[in-house]
Amino acid sequence: MTLALARQRDLTHARAAGWPLSRRLTLSLATLLVLLALWWLVAHFGWVDPLFLPPPQRVLAQLITIAGPTGFMDATLWQHLGASLGRILVALAAAAFFGITVGIAMGLSPTVRGVLDPLIELYRPVPPLAYLPLMVIWFGIGETSKVLLIYLAIFAPVALATLAGVQSANAVRVRAAQALGASRSQVLWHVILPGALPDILTGLRIGLGVGWSTLVAAELIAATRGVGFMVQSAGEFLATDVVLAGILVIALIAFVLELGLRALQRRLTPWHGEGQ
């Protein structure tokens, strides 16, 4: 009897915990459907010139077309997407490595923080797009300038989030590990970093969002492939349907990457991800 009551109680709690998420999901889907319906109505009744707002079915048809062999600007959608993902993944990997390393060093050493913190705080408030001319002057119009521009957008959020995570390490656990004879590296790997991991992953999520939004600006630098390049080129030709299709792809990829990082955060730090 007690076991049955316990199971019933757990089931009730699970349903209660799942209802807010289901409700949010329902509201989100309803909002998207309403926006899609309004878009269709505006286009169907001609309230806006199709040149400026083509109907959703035309955008979908164009998306299918550019995903096929025809493509757009001498490349298929998948080739454009591959170029963009390659740039942002290289920038993300570099920013994660150096950002986490710098954040740990700043958190453990007041001297390192005193040296590096002003430099990060000086460049962080400047929009990444402002560095575009400088990147071209210093590194030319090749892939290096594109990747560096995205890297600059991701690095600061990752470094500062790592710093915050290291500083918030449980002092009692650190002292307990030291009292048990743990070395400094053991304290770092087994106490400080696990405690800082939620902040590090949050920094990666924020940085990836900023980096993905910087991608369009980065692909202005003499790119021949990339989703941002495709959108910019379509805009020059007033191909609004291609522009909207590209924006839709950018939004969907960003959403998928965000969901992936959230899932990774819940898996690696389940004690921290319950509310997400």
CYANA upper distance limits for C-alpha pairs under 8 A (distance plus 0.5 A):
  1 MET  CA      5 LEU  CA      6.75
  2 THR  CA      6 ALA  CA      6.65
  3 LEU  CA      7 ARG  CA      6.70
  4 ALA  CA      8 GLN  CA      6.66
  5 LEU  CA      9 ARG  CA      6.55
  6 ALA  CA     10 ASP  CA      6.66
  7 ARG  CA     11 LEU  CA      6.63
  8 GLN  CA     12 THR  CA      6.65
  9 ARG  CA     13 HIS  CA      6.69
 10 ASP  CA     14 ALA  CA      6.58
 11 LEU  CA     15 ARG  CA      6.70
 12 THR  CA     16 ALA  CA      6.62
 13 HIS  CA     17 ALA  CA      6.49
 14 ALA  CA     18 GLY  CA      6.48
 15 ARG  CA     19 TRP  CA      6.55
 16 ALA  CA     20 PRO  CA      8.12
 17 ALA  CA     21 LEU  CA      8.21
 18 GLY  CA     22 SER  CA      6.75
 19 TRP  CA     23 ARG  CA      6.45
 20 PRO  CA     24 ARG  CA      6.58
 21 LEU  CA     25 LEU  CA      6.59
 22 SER  CA     26 THR  CA      6.58
 23 ARG  CA     27 LEU  CA      6.66
 24 ARG  CA     28 SER  CA      6.54
 25 LEU  CA     29 LEU  CA      6.63
 26 THR  CA     30 ALA  CA      6.54
 27 LEU  CA     31 THR  CA      6.59
 28 SER  CA     32 LEU  CA      6.84
 29 LEU  CA     33 LEU  CA      6.65
 30 ALA  CA     34 VAL  CA      6.63
 31 THR  CA     35 LEU  CA      6.77
 32 LEU  CA     36 LEU  CA      6.63
 33 LEU  CA     37 ALA  CA      6.56
 34 VAL  CA     38 LEU  CA      6.64
 35 LEU  CA     39 TRP  CA      6.62
 36 LEU  CA     40 TRP  CA      6.71
 36 LEU  CA     56 PRO  CA      8.23
 37 ALA  CA     41 LEU  CA      6.65
 38 LEU  CA     42 VAL  CA      6.62
 39 TRP  CA     43 ALA  CA      6.73
 39 TRP  CA     55 PRO  CA      7.59
 39 TRP  CA     56 PRO  CA      7.65
 40 TRP  CA     44 HIS  CA      6.29
 40 TRP  CA     55 PRO  CA      6.38
 40 TRP  CA     56 PRO  CA      6.80
 41 LEU  CA     45 PHE  CA      6.57
 42 VAL  CA     46 GLY  CA      6.60
 42 VAL  CA     47 TRP  CA      5.79
 42 VAL  CA     48 VAL  CA      6.95
 43 ALA  CA     47 TRP  CA      6.97
 43 ALA  CA     48 VAL  CA      6.89
 43 ALA  CA     49 ASP  CA      8.28
 43 ALA  CA     50 PRO  CA      7.23
 43 ALA  CA     53 LEU  CA      7.28
 43 ALA  CA     54 PRO  CA      6.85
 43 ALA  CA     55 PRO  CA      5.55
 44 HIS  CA     55 PRO  CA      7.51
 46 GLY  CA     50 PRO  CA      7.86
 48 VAL  CA     52 PHE  CA      7.44
 48 VAL  CA     53 LEU  CA      6.86
 49 ASP  CA     53 LEU  CA      6.80
 49 ASP  CA     54 PRO  CA      8.17
 50 PRO  CA     54 PRO  CA      4.81
 50 PRO  CA     55 PRO  CA      7.58
 51 LEU  CA    238 LEU  CA      8.02
 51 LEU  CA    239 ALA  CA      8.34
 51 LEU  CA    240 THR  CA      7.01
 52 PHE  CA    240 THR  CA      6.87
 53 LEU  CA    240 THR  CA      7.51
 53 LEU  CA    241 ASP  CA      8.32
 54 PRO  CA     58 ARG  CA      6.93
 54 PRO  CA     59 VAL  CA      7.34
 54 PRO  CA    240 THR  CA      7.52
 54 PRO  CA    241 ASP  CA      6.62
 55 PRO  CA     59 VAL  CA      7.11
 56 PRO  CA     60 LEU  CA      6.67
 57 GLN  CA     61 ALA  CA      6.62
 58 ARG  CA     62 GLN  CA      6.63
 58 ARG  CA    241 ASP  CA      7.34
 59 VAL  CA     63 LEU  CA      6.59
 59 VAL  CA    241 ASP  CA      5.37
 59 VAL  CA    242 VAL  CA      7.40
 59 VAL  CA    244 LEU  CA      7.20
 59 VAL  CA    245 ALA  CA      6.31
 60 LEU  CA     64 ILE  CA      6.81
 60 LEU  CA    245 ALA  CA      7.59
 61 ALA  CA     65 THR  CA      6.73
 62 GLN  CA     66 ILE  CA      6.68
 62 GLN  CA    241 ASP  CA      7.05
 62 GLN  CA    242 VAL  CA      6.88
 62 GLN  CA    245 ALA  CA      7.60
 63 LEU  CA     67 ALA  CA      6.62
 63 LEU  CA    242 VAL  CA      7.58
 63 LEU  CA    245 ALA  CA      6.00
 63 LEU  CA    246 GLY  CA      8.42
 64 ILE  CA     68 GLY  CA      6.91
 65 THR  CA     69 PRO  CA      8.29
 65 THR  CA     70 THR  CA      6.99
 65 THR  CA     71 GLY  CA      7.03
 66 ILE  CA     70 THR  CA      6.47
 66 ILE  CA     71 GLY  CA      4.32
 66 ILE  CA     72 PHE  CA      6.20
 66 ILE  CA     76 THR  CA      6.22
 66 ILE  CA     77 LEU  CA      5.99
 67 ALA  CA     71 GLY  CA      6.41
 67 ALA  CA     76 THR  CA      6.07
 67 ALA  CA     77 LEU  CA      5.14
 67 ALA  CA     78 TRP  CA      6.94
 68 GLY  CA     76 THR  CA      6.85
 68 GLY  CA     77 LEU  CA      8.00
 69 PRO  CA     76 THR  CA      6.70
 70 THR  CA     75 ALA  CA      8.32
 70 THR  CA     76 THR  CA      7.17
 71 GLY  CA     75 ALA  CA      5.72
 71 GLY  CA     76 THR  CA      4.27
 71 GLY  CA     77 LEU  CA      6.48
 72 PHE  CA     76 THR  CA      6.52
 72 PHE  CA     77 LEU  CA      7.77
 72 PHE  CA    230 MET  CA      7.73
 73 MET  CA    230 MET  CA      7.63
 73 MET  CA    233 SER  CA      8.34
 75 ALA  CA     79 GLN  CA      6.39
 75 ALA  CA     80 HIS  CA      7.03
 75 ALA  CA    225 ARG  CA      7.62
 76 THR  CA     80 HIS  CA      6.88
 77 LEU  CA     81 LEU  CA      6.48
 77 LEU  CA    227 VAL  CA      8.11
 78 TRP  CA     82 GLY  CA      6.40
 79 GLN  CA     83 ALA  CA      6.75
 79 GLN  CA    225 ARG  CA      7.70
 79 GLN  CA    226 GLY  CA      7.94
 80 HIS  CA     84 SER  CA      6.89
 80 HIS  CA    225 ARG  CA      5.53
 80 HIS  CA    226 GLY  CA      4.48
 80 HIS  CA    227 VAL  CA      5.68
 80 HIS  CA    230 MET  CA      7.77
 81 LEU  CA     85 LEU  CA      6.56
 81 LEU  CA    226 GLY  CA      6.33
 81 LEU  CA    227 VAL  CA      6.15
 82 GLY  CA     86 GLY  CA      6.47
 82 GLY  CA    226 GLY  CA      7.88
 83 ALA  CA     87 ARG  CA      6.90
 83 ALA  CA    225 ARG  CA      6.67
 83 ALA  CA    226 GLY  CA      5.64
 83 ALA  CA    227 VAL  CA      8.40
 84 SER  CA     88 ILE  CA      6.83
 84 SER  CA    215 LEU  CA      7.88
 84 SER  CA    225 ARG  CA      8.27
 84 SER  CA    226 GLY  CA      5.33
 84 SER  CA    227 VAL  CA      6.67
 84 SER  CA    228 GLY  CA      8.17
 85 LEU  CA     89 LEU  CA      6.37
 86 GLY  CA     90 VAL  CA      6.68
 87 ARG  CA     91 ALA  CA      6.75
 87 ARG  CA    143 GLU  CA      8.45
 87 ARG  CA    146 LYS  CA      7.92
 87 ARG  CA    147 VAL  CA      6.16
 88 ILE  CA     92 LEU  CA      6.38
 88 ILE  CA    147 VAL  CA      7.47
 88 ILE  CA    150 ILE  CA      7.21
 88 ILE  CA    211 GLY  CA      7.59
 88 ILE  CA    212 TRP  CA      7.46
 88 ILE  CA    215 LEU  CA      7.85
 89 LEU  CA     93 ALA  CA      6.52
 90 VAL  CA     94 ALA  CA      6.76
 90 VAL  CA    147 VAL  CA      7.64
 91 ALA  CA     95 ALA  CA      6.47
 91 ALA  CA    147 VAL  CA      6.01
 91 ALA  CA    148 LEU  CA      7.39
 91 ALA  CA    150 ILE  CA      6.49
 91 ALA  CA    151 TYR  CA      5.17
 91 ALA  CA    154 ILE  CA      8.23
 92 LEU  CA     96 ALA  CA      6.36
 92 LEU  CA    151 TYR  CA      7.08
 92 LEU  CA    154 ILE  CA      7.26
 92 LEU  CA    208 LEU  CA      7.49
 93 ALA  CA     97 PHE  CA      6.69
 94 ALA  CA     98 PHE  CA      6.63
 94 ALA  CA    151 TYR  CA      7.61
 95 ALA  CA     99 GLY  CA      5.78
 95 ALA  CA    100 ILE  CA      8.41
 95 ALA  CA    151 TYR  CA      6.21
 95 ALA  CA    152 LEU  CA      8.28
 95 ALA  CA    154 ILE  CA      6.51
 95 ALA  CA    155 PHE  CA      5.19
 95 ALA  CA    158 VAL  CA      7.79
 96 ALA  CA    100 ILE  CA      6.23
 96 ALA  CA    155 PHE  CA      7.53
 96 ALA  CA    158 VAL  CA      7.07
 96 ALA  CA    204 LEU  CA      7.66
 97 PHE  CA    101 THR  CA      6.65
 98 PHE  CA    102 VAL  CA      6.42
 98 PHE  CA    155 PHE  CA      8.00
 98 PHE  CA    159 ALA  CA      8.34
 99 GLY  CA    103 GLY  CA      6.44
 99 GLY  CA    155 PHE  CA      5.83
 99 GLY  CA    156 ALA  CA      7.46
 99 GLY  CA    158 VAL  CA      5.76
 99 GLY  CA    159 ALA  CA      4.67
 99 GLY  CA    160 LEU  CA      8.47
 99 GLY  CA    162 THR  CA      8.12
100 ILE  CA    104 ILE  CA      6.59
100 ILE  CA    158 VAL  CA      6.89
100 ILE  CA    159 ALA  CA      6.02
100 ILE  CA    162 THR  CA      6.30
100 ILE  CA    200 ILE  CA      7.90
101 THR  CA    105 ALA  CA      6.72
101 THR  CA    159 ALA  CA      8.21
102 VAL  CA    106 MET  CA      6.56
102 VAL  CA    159 ALA  CA      6.57
103 GLY  CA    107 GLY  CA      6.57
103 GLY  CA    158 VAL  CA      8.17
103 GLY  CA    159 ALA  CA      4.96
103 GLY  CA    160 LEU  CA      6.64
103 GLY  CA    161 ALA  CA      7.94
103 GLY  CA    162 THR  CA      5.33
103 GLY  CA    163 LEU  CA      4.91
103 GLY  CA    166 VAL  CA      8.31
104 ILE  CA    108 LEU  CA      6.65
104 ILE  CA    162 THR  CA      6.85
104 ILE  CA    163 LEU  CA      6.49
104 ILE  CA    166 VAL  CA      6.94
105 ALA  CA    109 SER  CA      6.37
105 ALA  CA    112 VAL  CA      6.95
105 ALA  CA    113 ARG  CA      7.92
106 MET  CA    110 PRO  CA      6.96
106 MET  CA    111 THR  CA      8.25
106 MET  CA    112 VAL  CA      5.75
106 MET  CA    113 ARG  CA      4.73
106 MET  CA    114 GLY  CA      8.49
106 MET  CA    116 LEU  CA      8.04
106 MET  CA    117 ASP  CA      8.31
106 MET  CA    163 LEU  CA      6.81
107 GLY  CA    113 ARG  CA      7.54
107 GLY  CA    162 THR  CA      8.47
107 GLY  CA    163 LEU  CA      5.55
107 GLY  CA    164 ALA  CA      8.07
107 GLY  CA    166 VAL  CA      5.99
107 GLY  CA    167 GLN  CA      6.26
108 LEU  CA    166 VAL  CA      8.02
109 SER  CA    113 ARG  CA      6.81
110 PRO  CA    114 GLY  CA      6.47
111 THR  CA    115 VAL  CA      6.87
112 VAL  CA    116 LEU  CA      6.57
113 ARG  CA    117 ASP  CA      5.76
114 GLY  CA    118 PRO  CA      7.70
115 VAL  CA    119 LEU  CA      8.04
116 LEU  CA    120 ILE  CA      6.84
117 ASP  CA    121 GLU  CA      6.57
118 PRO  CA    122 LEU  CA      6.44
119 LEU  CA    123 TYR  CA      7.03
120 ILE  CA    124 ARG  CA      6.27
120 ILE  CA    156 ALA  CA      7.04
121 GLU  CA    125 PRO  CA      7.53
122 LEU  CA    126 VAL  CA      8.35
124 ARG  CA    156 ALA  CA      6.72
126 VAL  CA    130 ALA  CA      7.30
127 PRO  CA    131 TYR  CA      8.08
128 PRO  CA    132 LEU  CA      7.62
128 PRO  CA    149 LEU  CA      6.97
128 PRO  CA    150 ILE  CA      8.21
128 PRO  CA    152 LEU  CA      7.39
128 PRO  CA    153 ALA  CA      6.42
128 PRO  CA    214 THR  CA      7.39
129 LEU  CA    149 LEU  CA      8.36
129 LEU  CA    214 THR  CA      7.79
129 LEU  CA    217 ALA  CA      6.88
129 LEU  CA    218 ALA  CA      8.45
131 TYR  CA    135 MET  CA      6.61
131 TYR  CA    149 LEU  CA      7.64
132 LEU  CA    136 VAL  CA      6.91
132 LEU  CA    149 LEU  CA      7.47
132 LEU  CA    217 ALA  CA      8.37
132 LEU  CA    218 ALA  CA      7.95
133 PRO  CA    137 ILE  CA      6.75
134 LEU  CA    138 TRP  CA      6.57
135 MET  CA    139 PHE  CA      6.12
135 MET  CA    140 GLY  CA      7.50
135 MET  CA    145 SER  CA      5.77
135 MET  CA    148 LEU  CA      8.16
135 MET  CA    149 LEU  CA      7.70
136 VAL  CA    140 GLY  CA      5.00
136 VAL  CA    141 ILE  CA      6.10
136 VAL  CA    145 SER  CA      6.75
136 VAL  CA    221 ILE  CA      8.05
139 PHE  CA    144 THR  CA      7.04
139 PHE  CA    145 SER  CA      6.08
140 GLY  CA    144 THR  CA      8.36
140 GLY  CA    145 SER  CA      7.11
141 ILE  CA    145 SER  CA      6.89
141 ILE  CA    146 LYS  CA      8.40
141 ILE  CA    221 ILE  CA      6.19
141 ILE  CA    222 ALA  CA      6.45
142 GLY  CA    146 LYS  CA      7.68
142 GLY  CA    221 ILE  CA      8.18
142 GLY  CA    222 ALA  CA      8.02
143 GLU  CA    147 VAL  CA      6.68
144 THR  CA    148 LEU  CA      6.52
145 SER  CA    149 LEU  CA      6.64
145 SER  CA    218 ALA  CA      8.23
145 SER  CA    221 ILE  CA      8.35
146 LYS  CA    150 ILE  CA      7.09
146 LYS  CA    218 ALA  CA      5.29
146 LYS  CA    219 GLU  CA      7.05
146 LYS  CA    221 ILE  CA      7.40
147 VAL  CA    151 TYR  CA      6.51
147 VAL  CA    218 ALA  CA      8.03
148 LEU  CA    152 LEU  CA      6.60
149 LEU  CA    153 ALA  CA      7.12
149 LEU  CA    214 THR  CA      8.07
149 LEU  CA    218 ALA  CA      6.78
150 ILE  CA    154 ILE  CA      7.00
150 ILE  CA    211 GLY  CA      5.61
150 ILE  CA    212 TRP  CA      8.14
150 ILE  CA    214 THR  CA      6.52
150 ILE  CA    215 LEU  CA      6.95
150 ILE  CA    218 ALA  CA      7.44
151 TYR  CA    155 PHE  CA      6.40
151 TYR  CA    211 GLY  CA      7.68
152 LEU  CA    156 ALA  CA      7.58
153 ALA  CA    157 PRO  CA      8.45
153 ALA  CA    207 GLY  CA      7.18
153 ALA  CA    210 VAL  CA      6.52
153 ALA  CA    211 GLY  CA      5.75
153 ALA  CA    214 THR  CA      7.62
154 ILE  CA    158 VAL  CA      7.05
154 ILE  CA    204 LEU  CA      8.08
154 ILE  CA    206 ILE  CA      8.35
154 ILE  CA    207 GLY  CA      4.64
154 ILE  CA    208 LEU  CA      6.65
154 ILE  CA    210 VAL  CA      7.02
154 ILE  CA    211 GLY  CA      5.99
155 PHE  CA    159 ALA  CA      6.61
155 PHE  CA    207 GLY  CA      7.48
156 ALA  CA    160 LEU  CA      6.52
156 ALA  CA    207 GLY  CA      8.18
157 PRO  CA    161 ALA  CA      6.42
157 PRO  CA    203 GLY  CA      5.76
157 PRO  CA    204 LEU  CA      7.72
157 PRO  CA    206 ILE  CA      7.09
157 PRO  CA    207 GLY  CA      5.90
158 VAL  CA    162 THR  CA      6.58
158 VAL  CA    200 ILE  CA      6.94
158 VAL  CA    203 GLY  CA      4.98
158 VAL  CA    204 LEU  CA      6.04
158 VAL  CA    206 ILE  CA      8.42
158 VAL  CA    207 GLY  CA      6.81
159 ALA  CA    163 LEU  CA      6.69
159 ALA  CA    203 GLY  CA      8.19
160 LEU  CA    164 ALA  CA      6.71
160 LEU  CA    203 GLY  CA      8.11
161 ALA  CA    165 GLY  CA      6.68
161 ALA  CA    199 ASP  CA      5.95
161 ALA  CA    200 ILE  CA      6.04
161 ALA  CA    202 THR  CA      7.72
161 ALA  CA    203 GLY  CA      5.52
162 THR  CA    166 VAL  CA      6.65
162 THR  CA    196 ALA  CA      7.13
162 THR  CA    197 LEU  CA      8.42
162 THR  CA    199 ASP  CA      6.66
162 THR  CA    200 ILE  CA      5.43
162 THR  CA    203 GLY  CA      7.75
163 LEU  CA    167 GLN  CA      6.66
164 ALA  CA    168 SER  CA      6.67
164 ALA  CA    196 ALA  CA      8.21
164 ALA  CA    199 ASP  CA      7.55
165 GLY  CA    169 ALA  CA      7.10
165 GLY  CA    193 LEU  CA      8.49
165 GLY  CA    195 GLY  CA      7.41
165 GLY  CA    196 ALA  CA      4.44
165 GLY  CA    197 LEU  CA      7.54
165 GLY  CA    198 PRO  CA      8.02
165 GLY  CA    199 ASP  CA      5.69
165 GLY  CA    200 ILE  CA      7.28
166 VAL  CA    192 ILE  CA      6.59
166 VAL  CA    193 LEU  CA      7.45
166 VAL  CA    195 GLY  CA      7.99
166 VAL  CA    196 ALA  CA      5.83
168 SER  CA    195 GLY  CA      8.26
168 SER  CA    196 ALA  CA      7.75
169 ALA  CA    174 VAL  CA      8.18
169 ALA  CA    191 VAL  CA      8.14
169 ALA  CA    192 ILE  CA      5.99
169 ALA  CA    195 GLY  CA      6.27
169 ALA  CA    196 ALA  CA      7.16
170 ASN  CA    174 VAL  CA      6.88
170 ASN  CA    192 ILE  CA      8.21
170 ASN  CA    195 GLY  CA      8.01
171 ALA  CA    175 ARG  CA      6.65
172 VAL  CA    176 ALA  CA      6.56
173 ARG  CA    177 ALA  CA      6.58
173 ARG  CA    191 VAL  CA      7.48
174 VAL  CA    178 GLN  CA      6.74
174 VAL  CA    187 VAL  CA      7.05
174 VAL  CA    191 VAL  CA      6.99
174 VAL  CA    192 ILE  CA      7.97
175 ARG  CA    179 ALA  CA      6.51
176 ALA  CA    180 LEU  CA      6.79
177 ALA  CA    181 GLY  CA      7.11
177 ALA  CA    182 ALA  CA      5.97
177 ALA  CA    187 VAL  CA      6.99
177 ALA  CA    191 VAL  CA      8.32
178 GLN  CA    182 ALA  CA      5.50
178 GLN  CA    183 SER  CA      7.47
178 GLN  CA    184 ARG  CA      8.48
178 GLN  CA    187 VAL  CA      7.75
182 ALA  CA    186 GLN  CA      6.22
182 ALA  CA    187 VAL  CA      6.66
183 SER  CA    187 VAL  CA      6.71
184 ARG  CA    188 LEU  CA      6.71
185 SER  CA    189 TRP  CA      6.64
186 GLN  CA    190 HIS  CA      6.20
186 GLN  CA    191 VAL  CA      8.12
187 VAL  CA    191 VAL  CA      5.64
187 VAL  CA    192 ILE  CA      6.84
188 LEU  CA    192 ILE  CA      5.34
188 LEU  CA    193 LEU  CA      6.38
189 TRP  CA    193 LEU  CA      5.99
189 TRP  CA    194 PRO  CA      7.74
190 HIS  CA    194 PRO  CA      6.90
191 VAL  CA    195 GLY  CA      6.88
192 ILE  CA    196 ALA  CA      6.64
193 LEU  CA    197 LEU  CA      6.37
196 ALA  CA    200 ILE  CA      6.73
197 LEU  CA    201 LEU  CA      6.63
197 LEU  CA    269 THR  CA      7.82
198 PRO  CA    202 THR  CA      6.67
198 PRO  CA    265 GLN  CA      7.40
198 PRO  CA    269 THR  CA      6.85
198 PRO  CA    272 HIS  CA      7.19
199 ASP  CA    203 GLY  CA      6.61
200 ILE  CA    204 LEU  CA      6.79
201 LEU  CA    205 ARG  CA      6.74
201 LEU  CA    261 LEU  CA      8.02
201 LEU  CA    265 GLN  CA      6.82
202 THR  CA    206 ILE  CA      6.75
203 GLY  CA    207 GLY  CA      6.40
204 LEU  CA    208 LEU  CA      6.38
205 ARG  CA    209 GLY  CA      6.81
205 ARG  CA    258 GLU  CA      7.09
205 ARG  CA    261 LEU  CA      6.98
205 ARG  CA    262 ARG  CA      8.45
206 ILE  CA    210 VAL  CA      6.89
207 GLY  CA    211 GLY  CA      6.43
208 LEU  CA    212 TRP  CA      6.42
209 GLY  CA    213 SER  CA      6.86
209 GLY  CA    254 ALA  CA      7.61
209 GLY  CA    258 GLU  CA      8.32
210 VAL  CA    214 THR  CA      6.75
211 GLY  CA    215 LEU  CA      6.80
212 TRP  CA    216 VAL  CA      8.34
212 TRP  CA    254 ALA  CA      7.50
213 SER  CA    217 ALA  CA      8.49
214 THR  CA    218 ALA  CA      6.72
215 LEU  CA    219 GLU  CA      6.66
215 LEU  CA    228 GLY  CA      7.01
216 VAL  CA    220 LEU  CA      7.21
216 VAL  CA    227 VAL  CA      8.01
216 VAL  CA    228 GLY  CA      4.64
216 VAL  CA    229 PHE  CA      7.32
217 ALA  CA    221 ILE  CA      8.24
217 ALA  CA    228 GLY  CA      7.93
219 GLU  CA    223 ALA  CA      5.88
219 GLU  CA    226 GLY  CA      7.26
219 GLU  CA    228 GLY  CA      6.25
219 GLU  CA    229 PHE  CA      5.90
220 LEU  CA    228 GLY  CA      8.12
220 LEU  CA    229 PHE  CA      6.87
220 LEU  CA    232 GLN  CA      8.25
223 ALA  CA    229 PHE  CA      6.86
224 THR  CA    229 PHE  CA      7.42
225 ARG  CA    229 PHE  CA      6.59
225 ARG  CA    230 MET  CA      7.54
226 GLY  CA    230 MET  CA      6.61
227 VAL  CA    231 VAL  CA      6.75
227 VAL  CA    246 GLY  CA      6.83
227 VAL  CA    250 ILE  CA      7.73
228 GLY  CA    232 GLN  CA      6.69
228 GLY  CA    246 GLY  CA      8.18
229 PHE  CA    233 SER  CA      6.52
230 MET  CA    234 ALA  CA      6.57
230 MET  CA    243 VAL  CA      8.25
230 MET  CA    246 GLY  CA      7.60
231 VAL  CA    235 GLY  CA      6.67
231 VAL  CA    242 VAL  CA      7.41
231 VAL  CA    243 VAL  CA      5.38
231 VAL  CA    246 GLY  CA      6.17
231 VAL  CA    247 ILE  CA      7.78
232 GLN  CA    236 GLU  CA      7.00
232 GLN  CA    243 VAL  CA      8.11
233 SER  CA    237 PHE  CA      7.12
234 ALA  CA    238 LEU  CA      6.61
234 ALA  CA    239 ALA  CA      5.47
234 ALA  CA    240 THR  CA      7.45
234 ALA  CA    242 VAL  CA      6.53
234 ALA  CA    243 VAL  CA      6.24
235 GLY  CA    239 ALA  CA      6.41
235 GLY  CA    240 THR  CA      7.09
235 GLY  CA    243 VAL  CA      6.76
239 ALA  CA    243 VAL  CA      6.89
240 THR  CA    244 LEU  CA      6.61
241 ASP  CA    245 ALA  CA      6.58
242 VAL  CA    246 GLY  CA      6.52
243 VAL  CA    247 ILE  CA      6.68
244 LEU  CA    248 LEU  CA      6.57
245 ALA  CA    249 VAL  CA      6.80
246 GLY  CA    250 ILE  CA      6.67
247 ILE  CA    251 ALA  CA      6.62
248 LEU  CA    252 LEU  CA      6.61
249 VAL  CA    253 ILE  CA      6.58
250 ILE  CA    254 ALA  CA      6.64
251 ALA  CA    255 PHE  CA      6.60
252 LEU  CA    256 VAL  CA      6.65
253 ILE  CA    257 LEU  CA      6.63
254 ALA  CA    258 GLU  CA      6.61
255 PHE  CA    259 LEU  CA      6.68
256 VAL  CA    260 GLY  CA      6.62
257 LEU  CA    261 LEU  CA      6.77
258 GLU  CA    262 ARG  CA      6.65
259 LEU  CA    263 ALA  CA      6.60
260 GLY  CA    264 LEU  CA      6.68
261 LEU  CA    265 GLN  CA      6.53
262 ARG  CA    266 ARG  CA      6.67
262 ARG  CA    276 GLN  CA      8.38
263 ALA  CA    267 ARG  CA      6.65
264 LEU  CA    268 LEU  CA      6.55
265 GLN  CA    269 THR  CA      6.10
265 GLN  CA    270 PRO  CA      7.85
265 GLN  CA    273 GLY  CA      7.17
266 ARG  CA    270 PRO  CA      5.27
266 ARG  CA    271 TRP  CA      8.46
266 ARG  CA    272 HIS  CA      7.70
266 ARG  CA    273 GLY  CA      5.32
266 ARG  CA    274 GLU  CA      7.87
269 THR  CA    273 GLY  CA      6.84
270 PRO  CA    274 GLU  CA      6.99
